[in-house]
Amino acid sequence: MNKIHALLFFLFFSVISYSQVILSLDDDTAYIDSIVKITKNTKSDSVRSLNSFRLSKLFLMAQNAKSSKEYLEQANKLKEKFPFLKDASIFYNASSFLEKGDMEGFEKALLEANSKLKKYRNKEAYKLRAVILQNYGIMQQRKNNENAYMKLLVNEAIPIAKKSGDYELISALNKAVAIIFMNNNEREKASEYLAQAQKYIENTTKKSATLAESKMETYIINAENLVELKHFYDAKEILDKAYSTLEKYPESNLNDSYFYSEGLYYAKQNKHSEALVSFEKGIKSAEKHNNAIAVNRLKFAEYEVLFKLKNYDKAKGNLEYLIAKTPFIVDKKNYYKELSKVYNATKEFPKAYFYSNKYNVINDSLNDAKLKSEIVELEAKYKKAESERKINLLQSENEKAVLQGNNNRLNSMLFAVLSFLLFLTVLFLWIYSNYQKKLSFQKELNHKQELSALENQQKLSISNALIEGEEIERKRIARELHDGLGSMLSGLKMHLNLADRENNAINPNINGMLNDSIKELRNISQNLMPESLMKLGLEHALKDLCASHSTSETTIDFQYLIKKSAFPQHFKIMIYRIIQELLNNALKYAKASQILISCSQNKDVFYITVEDNGIGFNIKHAEKRDGMGLRNIKNRVAFLNGKLEIDSIPNKGTSTYIELKI
């Protein structure tokens, strides 16, 4: 009865709500017009394409199919030069499958779009992937696989949405999880996710076409759940927040669900008259918006209050309306059961039996059949009303039958109690046995984990010592080459210059050779331990490295996207060595004309990207050979608990992505 239904709200299925209609609150025309203006005035094709894709969805949500199609066509024309937009367009164009009713094609498009977008690490990609995963999850829910939907939301969609920084989207996904728990009557768990949904939506500062509606909907659903948990004070506080906005928009269809939650709040506290007023307001609002599902929810809630007040005539009217209007056979079954209760209360036993029998027939057809004691009693009352004279004549025999029945019930109750106690005993022993097994298994697992941790720590210490020793040795060699051999060569040059002035017979090529020797010595010293890294920091050292390796045949573009950095010295050396090795590989093997090196940071993760347009290579063959260069890079990345990903296609270049824990 109280099941909350999914809503096609924005980007196909990305928000959950009570009804299957588009929620409306304030006028979003100004917001949409601002996006249209930006799209028209920008000179960037990529921005125009992305905004056109967004506008196609906004106009679809505003039920303007013509404008939606025009902007989708414009976006598709502009996307071709931009790999990210080409991959994102798979999702935006997936609506064509829905229009044709091809659900399988829609699912395949979602999976393909998610796979393509995995390689991008920007907020827009994370946002799209979170929405795509939710859409795919809802398709599984439609196949009665709600467990798969829940796993997608909790394990994938929500973590990815958090990377996007889109608070409205994070709120919507938490709300979707909460509604699954509500539909399964797990209200406490639902409350945790609704609290998160409300926190994120209230902290959202970025304007969108759905923000106001999403906030109101979150308040209303949270209030309803708190009422069911009997947290009336908290529920009233949230309802007041919602009403402070909704009272300015009396025509909004959000009032349909608001008045349901408000009526439920009063009904649960036995404030029946206030509850009926709220339900009546909600019914009028839902009827005005042709929201049939909301009308049915409100009518049934109103019926429950009317039944408590013993207003059976109006209660029957509500149930008869619901039986006539509901499309769901399961709901009809429950309405028949409630109608049987009403007729039983008014002592109209034939009708009560009639509707209880209809309930039983539907129950059997749904494989959920088992006659209830209540139906047996109704049948007995019906037979008694039909044959009252016969009962009077056979009164004595009935008294004997009643006595025998009481004895049988007493025996049955004793047997049931003994069986239940035996069941509890067996259950306790089984649970205790399982607990002991799990405890033993956990102890063994903890012991193995401790041994593994110690082993890993020992390996890490050895690796650390080796790498630190290597760097210390490099420093020593660099210092000795620079201070020792360098000084000697410089002194030799001075003596040769003096001899040159005194004796013209000295070979003039000696000076040139000495200059080359000193230059080579400086290069060796720089490669072993660059002075700029020690004195000026990582950014200057990497700039010098890129500048020194740039040639007329190869252009190296260096990007350092970190404003402030304070890294440990060993971490800076590690990064420098990794980039130095990658750059040497690109210059030595790739035959590239352009190389891009990019460094960025997000919280405690340092990102390195090296891309070239060279000849590429076969990654599987390279991993089998695993040369010193690649092995050194892998060891350094592993030492910093990082991740290494190499993407290369022969004749199409190589891209290397590295994530390092600071």
Secondary structure by P-SEA (a helix, b strand, c coil): ccbbbbbcccccccccccccbbbbcccaaaaaaaaaaaaaacccaaaaaaaaaaaaaaaaaacaaaaaaaaaaaaaaaccccaaaaaaaaaaaccccccccaaaaaaaaaaaaaaaacccccaaaaaaaaaaaaaaaaaaaaacaaaaaaaaacccaaaaaaaaccaaaaaaaaaaaaaaaaaacaaaaaaaaaaaaaaaaaacccccccaaaaaaaaaaaaaaaaaaacaaaaaaaaaaaaaacccccccccaaaaaaaaaaaaaaaacaaaaaaaaaaaaaaaaaaacaaaaaaaaaaaaaaaaaaacaaaaaaaaaaaaaaccccaaaaaaaaaaaaaaaaaacaaaaaaaaaaaaaaaaaaaccccccaaaaaaaaaaaaaacaaaaaaaaaaaaaaaaaaaaaaaaaaaaaaaaaaaaaaaaaaaaaaaaaaaaaaaaaaaaaaaaaaaaaaaaaaaaaaaaaaaaaaaaaaaaaaaaaaaaaaaaaaaaaaaaaaaccccccaaaaaaaaaaaaaaaaaaaacccccccccaaaaaaaaaaaaccccbbbbbbbccccccccaaaaaaaaaaaaaaaaaaaccccccbbbbbbbbcccbbbbbbbbccccccaaaaaaaccaaaaaaaaaaaaacbbbbbbbcccbbbbbbbbbcc
